[in-house]
Every structure is written in structure tokens, then in C-alpha cells.
Amino acid sequence: MKYIDEYRDIEKVKKLAAQIRSEVSHPWNIMEICGGQTHSIMKYNLQEFLPEAIHLIHGPGCPVCVTPAEKIDKAIELAGKPDVIIASFGDMLRVPGSGKDLLSAKAAGGDVRIVYSPLDAVHLAEDNPGKKIVFFAVGFETTAPANALSVVEAKKHNLKNYFLLSSHVLVPPAIEAILSSKETRVQGFLAAGHVCTIMGYHEYIPIAEKYKTPIVVTGFEPVDILQGLASLVRQLEHGDSAVENQYSRAVTREGNHPAQKLLKEVFVVTDREWRGIGTIPASGLQLHPDYASFDAEKNFSFSKHTAPGENICIAGQVLQGLKKPMLCPAFGKECTPERPLGAPMVSSEGACSAYFRYHKMD
């Protein structure tokens, strides 16, 4: 299959791995920012092809994982209202809030429905005029345009019963937050190709220059990732800090202009709380004042939500790339995909989920 088989070619993988081994003369810490890349690395056991000097660090690029417990609590509270239907992608139902999750709210009688597109939620609003439909909008720049389009469609059809509970986050501010941290060990980044398909990669250029850190936009197949790593190693070994685009079959420097225009129309940039990390300035999207009538947080009243209690889960350190999932005392014991203590064990992009599914246990 074009763009699949050739990027899973084992001979190309071995050749790229040999190239990396031949060029490495120093240990390097490289972060793949996206959870989808983490899962590919684990699924295809790519670390085994690499020299020990290449240390892969898993980043916070799992939007489900960094959704604050307070947002989930609000969704759960809305699900308990008799006139509200909560619409969400399936991976949000198992993510714990401060007390329980949306699946528990559904089991308790809340009307929580899994949808496969935000436009499905718009159709729910059309089909249920006596109900208020709240779509739980979670994601990076990749999913934000579709969620923005759902609001535009709701306005176009004069739907008064459609709302967005937005928890959108942005990648470049997260990269800058990681690089500015005193604890950071990251020396190079693999940037997420699907995000850059929308936004381009021009936003990364000033970050790479400011922090003298190379960034390579990379796809999600084994050859993609190893090509990205080869580019990073070459730059690191020569002291360079440029932004390169490995994923040129899908990404351009400037990105998708119509999608970006839609985002600017519907959303404004805001500070955002990242679960396990804290508040990152200018790292989120909230609805533009022109679309305030569709903002769930402005149109519903909520109880005061408290922060979740501490447990032995180290999800925050995992999301910041400070520790690997295997170092968590709860991993695979108290915390499993069936009974998760933290969001990274739930999401299909979570690092803990990837390790649980693919890591060889001793």
C-alpha cells in the first residue's frame, strides 16, 4: 500500500539504524512529542535497532492525557443533568476525573454518547431539540478545525442547543515549556506530523533558534521515525539547530491556510492547564467571544471542583519525560487499562498504555 508498506520496510529500517550508529559519537536525549509516535516506537520495538547512546524520551503529546481533571469533572456534572447529552470520543470515557470517569457517569444513568465526529454531535442537536448537546472537545491543532467547523455548522443552522466543552491544547508552547524547564534533558525533538499538516512548521523555527535545539517534523511509521532520528543525530553531532521536515508528503512550511483561518475565526488563544504539568501560557484554545453562546462553560453553572487527591501514579512525570512508565510502582499492578489510575494508561496515545501493551516484561 502506497505510503504504508515502503515506510515499514525492514531493510530500510536496518539501513537507517546502521546510519545512525555510524554517526553517533555522543549520548543524545531525544523527545518524540506525540503519543502516536511513542506507540509506533514501542509497537515496532525501534529502540532495539538504535545504539544505546540514543535515549528516547516520551513527551506530553497525548491530548486525552493532559486534559485537566476539572474539565472531566465538569463533563461528568453535565452528564448528570436530565436535559443534557454529553457527546465524546470513546477514549475520554475511561479517563479519571477527581473522583470518577464519564463511563461511571453513564452507568449511573447519565446520557453519555460516543461519537466519531463532532458533526455527529451537531446531528444529535438537530435530532434532539428538547435536549442540550455538549460535545467534549479535546485535542491538539489536528482535531481543532473539525471542532471549529461543528460550531460554525451549529450557528449556520441556528441551533441553540449545541455547546462545546473545550480542552484544546497547542504543541509549540508545550515544547517551549519543556525546553525552559530547569529539569529538562531534551536535546532534540521529533515534532508531530499530523499537527504540522494543519499548522505547518514555521512556528518551530524561532523555538529551535532560541533554545539551540534541532526539531524534525516526522511521520508515524518506522521509517518515518528513524529518518527523523537520523536527521536529528546529524544535526546534534554537528552542533546545528534547524527545523527539518521529514514528513514532506503531508506537511508544508505554512500548513493548511483554510484550516488555520477557521481556527482564528472560532477560537482565541488562552492559558491552559495541562494535567500533571501545570498551566502553560498561551497553550490552549477557547471559543471566540463571537461564539460565546456555544461555550458550555459560559452557559452552564458548575459546582466548585477540587483537585484530585494524590495517589502513587507518576503520570505527571511521565508526561514531562522525566520518568518512564515502568518506574511507576503502580504500573501493571494497581494501574492497568481496565483500572487506570492515570490518563496515560487510558488513551491510545498514552505512554503507559504503550508500555503495557508492547513492552516486554522481565
C-alpha positions in Angstrom: 0.0 0.0 0.0 1.5 3.3 -1.0 2.9 5.4 1.9 2.5 2.4 4.2 4.4 -0.6 3.0 7.5 1.4 2.0 7.6 3.0 5.4 7.5 -0.3 7.2 10.3 -1.9 5.1 12.6 -3.8 7.5 15.6 -3.4 5.2 15.1 0.4 5.2 14.8 0.3 9.0 18.1 -1.7 9.3 19.9 0.7 6.9 18.7 3.8 8.8 19.7 2.2 12.1 23.1 1.4 10.8 23.5 5.0 9.5 22.6 6.4 13.0 25.0 4.0 14.7 27.8 5.1 12.4 27.3 8.8 13.1 26.7 8.7 16.9 29.7 9.7 19.0 27.9 11.1 22.0 24.8 10.2 24.1 21.7 12.2 22.9 18.3 12.6 24.6 15.6 13.0 22.0 11.9 13.5 22.7 9.1 12.4 20.5 6.4 14.9 21.3 3.5 12.9 20.1 1.9 9.8 21.8 1.2 8.3 18.3 5.0 8.3 17.7 5.5 6.7 21.1 3.1 3.9 20.3 4.9 3.3 17.0 8.3 3.2 18.7 7.0 0.6 21.2 4.9 -1.4 18.7 7.8 -1.9 16.3 10.5 -2.1 19.0 12.5 0.6 17.4 14.7 1.3 20.4 16.2 -2.2 19.8 17.5 -1.0 16.4 19.2 2.0 17.9 22.5 2.4 19.7 22.4 2.8 23.5 23.6 6.4 23.1 20.2 7.4 21.7 17.8 7.8 24.6 14.2 8.3 23.6 12.1 10.4 25.9 8.3 10.3 25.7 6.6 13.7 25.6 3.2 15.1 26.6 1.7 14.8 23.1 -1.4 12.9 24.3 -4.3 15.4 24.5 -6.5 13.0 26.4 -3.7 12.5 29.0 -3.2 16.2 29.6 -6.9 17.1 29.9 -7.4 18.5 33.4 -9.4 16.6 35.9 -11.5 19.7 36.4 -12.7 19.6 32.8 -13.6 15.9 33.2 -15.5 16.7 36.4 -17.5 19.4 34.5 -18.4 16.9 31.8 -19.5 14.4 34.5 -21.6 17.0 36.2 -23.3 17.9 32.9 -23.9 14.3 32.2 -25.9 14.2 35.4 -28.4 16.8 34.2 -31.6 15.4 32.9 -31.7 17.7 29.9 -28.1 17.2 28.8 -26.5 14.7 26.4 -22.7 14.6 26.6 -21.1 13.6 23.3 -17.5 12.4 23.3 -14.9 10.3 21.6 -14.6 6.9 23.2 -11.1 7.4 24.7 -12.4 10.1 27.0 -14.9 7.8 28.8 -12.3 6.0 30.9 -10.1 9.0 31.9 -10.5 9.6 35.6 -11.6 13.0 36.9 -11.1 13.9 40.6 -13.5 11.2 41.6 -14.9 9.1 38.8 -15.0 9.0 35.0 -17.6 9.5 32.3 -18.2 5.8 31.9 -19.2 5.7 35.6 -21.5 8.7 35.0 -23.1 6.8 32.1 -23.5 3.7 34.3 -25.2 5.9 36.9 -27.8 7.0 34.3 -26.1 9.9 32.6 -26.7 10.3 28.9 -23.2 10.0 27.6 -22.8 9.0 23.9 -19.8 8.1 21.9 -19.5 9.9 18.5 -16.9 9.5 15.8 -17.0 13.1 14.5 -18.0 16.5 16.1 -20.6 16.7 13.3 -22.3 13.7 14.8 -22.8 15.8 17.9 -24.3 18.5 15.7 -26.7 16.0 14.3 -27.6 14.9 17.8 -28.6 18.5 18.5 -30.7 18.6 15.4 -32.4 15.3 16.2 -33.0 16.2 19.9 -34.3 19.8 20.1 -35.5 19.2 23.7 -32.0 18.4 24.9 -28.8 20.3 25.3 -25.9 18.6 23.5 -22.4 19.2 24.8 -19.5 18.0 22.8 -16.4 17.4 24.9 -13.8 18.9 22.5 -10.3 17.5 23.3 -7.2 17.6 21.1 -4.3 19.4 19.6 -4.3 21.5 16.5 -5.1 18.4 14.5 -8.7 18.0 15.7 -9.4 21.7 16.4 -10.5 22.6 12.9 -13.2 19.9 12.8 -14.5 21.0 16.2 -14.5 24.6 15.0 -16.5 23.5 11.9 -19.1 21.9 14.2 -19.7 25.3 15.9 -19.9 27.1 12.5 -22.4 24.5 11.3 -24.5 24.8 14.5 -24.6 28.6 14.1 -25.4 28.2 10.4 -28.4 26.1 11.3 -29.4 28.3 14.2 -29.0 25.5 16.8 -29.5 26.9 20.3 -28.9 23.6 22.0 -25.3 22.8 20.8 -22.3 23.5 23.1 -18.6 22.9 23.2 -16.7 22.0 26.4 -13.3 22.9 25.0 -10.0 21.5 26.3 -7.8 22.1 23.2 -4.1 22.4 23.7 -1.3 23.7 21.4 2.1 22.0 20.8 4.7 24.8 20.3 4.1 26.3 23.8 4.5 22.9 25.3 7.8 22.4 23.6 9.0 25.8 24.8 7.8 24.9 28.4 9.8 21.7 28.3 13.0 23.4 27.0 12.7 26.3 29.5 12.4 23.9 32.4 15.5 23.5 34.7 14.8 19.8 34.8 14.8 19.2 31.0 17.2 16.7 29.5 15.8 17.1 25.9 18.4 17.9 23.2 16.3 17.4 20.1 12.6 16.9 19.2 10.6 14.8 16.8 7.6 17.0 16.1 4.2 15.6 15.3 3.5 15.4 11.6 -0.3 15.5 11.8 -0.2 18.7 13.8 2.1 20.3 11.3 -0.2 19.2 8.5 -2.6 21.8 9.8 -0.2 24.4 11.2 2.9 24.0 9.1 6.3 24.1 10.8 7.2 27.8 10.7 6.2 28.2 14.4 9.0 25.9 15.4 11.8 27.9 13.7 12.1 30.6 16.4 11.9 27.9 19.1 14.8 26.0 17.6 16.8 29.2 17.2 16.1 30.4 20.8 17.0 27.2 22.5 19.6 26.0 20.1 17.7 22.7 19.8 17.0 20.9 16.5 13.4 19.9 15.6 12.4 17.4 12.9 8.8 17.1 11.8 8.2 13.4 11.5 5.5 10.9 10.5 4.4 7.8 12.4 5.7 4.8 10.6 9.1 3.1 11.5 11.0 4.5 8.5 9.5 8.0 9.2 10.7 7.9 12.8 14.2 6.6 12.0 14.6 9.1 9.2 13.7 11.8 11.7 16.1 10.4 14.3 18.9 10.2 11.6 18.3 13.9 10.8 18.4 14.9 14.5 21.6 12.9 15.1 23.3 14.5 12.2 22.4 18.0 13.5 23.3 17.2 17.0 26.7 15.8 16.1 27.5 18.9 14.0 26.1 21.4 16.6 23.2 22.5 14.3 19.7 23.5 15.5 17.5 23.8 12.4 13.9 22.7 11.8 13.7 20.0 9.1 10.6 18.4 7.5 10.8 14.6 7.1 7.1 14.4 6.6 7.1 16.4 3.3 4.5 14.1 1.8 1.9 15.7 4.0 3.5 18.8 5.6 4.4 22.2 4.2 6.2 25.1 5.9 3.0 27.2 6.1 0.4 24.4 6.6 -3.3 24.4 5.7 -4.4 28.0 5.4 -8.2 27.4 5.2 -8.0 25.3 8.4 -5.9 28.0 10.2 -8.4 30.7 9.1 -11.2 28.7 10.6 -9.4 28.3 13.9 -8.8 32.1 14.1 -12.4 32.7 13.4 -13.8 30.3 16.0 -11.1 30.2 18.7 -8.8 32.5 20.6 -5.6 31.5 22.3 -5.7 31.3 26.1 -3.6 29.9 29.0 -4.3 26.3 29.6 -3.9 23.9 32.5 -2.1 20.7 31.5 -2.8 17.7 33.7 0.3 16.6 35.6 2.2 19.6 34.2 0.5 22.8 35.3 -0.5 25.9 33.5 1.3 26.7 30.2 0.8 30.3 29.0 -0.9 30.7 25.6 -1.2 26.9 25.1 -4.9 26.4 24.7 -7.9 27.4 22.6 -11.2 28.7 23.9 -14.2 29.9 21.9 -14.1 33.4 20.4 -16.5 35.9 22.0 -18.5 35.8 18.8 -19.3 32.2 19.5 -19.7 32.5 23.3 -23.3 31.2 23.0 -21.9 27.8 22.2 -19.4 27.8 25.1 -20.5 25.2 27.7 -18.5 26.8 30.4 -20.3 30.2 29.8 -23.8 28.7 29.5 -24.0 26.2 32.4 -23.4 26.6 36.1 -21.0 24.3 37.8 -20.2 23.2 41.3 -16.8 24.1 42.7 -14.4 21.3 41.7 -11.5 20.3 43.8 -8.1 19.0 42.6 -7.8 15.2 42.7 -6.2 13.6 45.6 -2.6 12.3 45.4 -2.0 8.6 44.6 1.1 6.6 43.7 0.6 7.3 39.9 3.5 9.3 38.4 1.6 10.4 35.3 2.8 13.9 35.6 6.5 12.9 35.5 5.8 10.5 32.6 4.1 13.3 30.6 7.1 15.6 31.1 9.5 12.9 30.0 11.2 12.8 33.4 10.4 9.1 34.1 9.5 6.0 32.1 6.2 4.3 32.8 8.0 1.2 34.2 9.3 3.2 37.1 5.8 3.8 38.4 5.1 1.5 41.4 1.5 1.1 40.2 2.3 0.2 36.6 0.7 -3.1 35.6 -0.4 -3.7 39.2 -2.9 -1.2 40.7 -2.9 0.6 37.3 -4.0 -1.2 34.2 -6.0 -0.2 31.1 -9.1 -1.8 32.7 -8.5 0.0 36.0 -6.4 3.1 35.3 -5.1 5.4 38.0 -3.9 8.0 35.4 -4.8 9.1 31.9 -1.6 7.9 30.2 -2.8 4.3 30.9 -6.2 5.0 29.2 -5.5 6.8 25.9 -4.5 5.1 22.7 -1.7 7.7 22.6 -0.7 7.4 26.3 2.9 6.3 27.1 1.8 4.0 29.9 -0.7 2.3 27.6 2.0 1.8 25.0 4.4 0.2 27.6 1.6 -2.0 29.0 0.7 -3.2 25.5 4.1 -3.6 23.9 6.9 -3.6 26.5 8.5 -7.0 27.2 8.0 -7.6 30.9 11.0 -9.2 32.7 
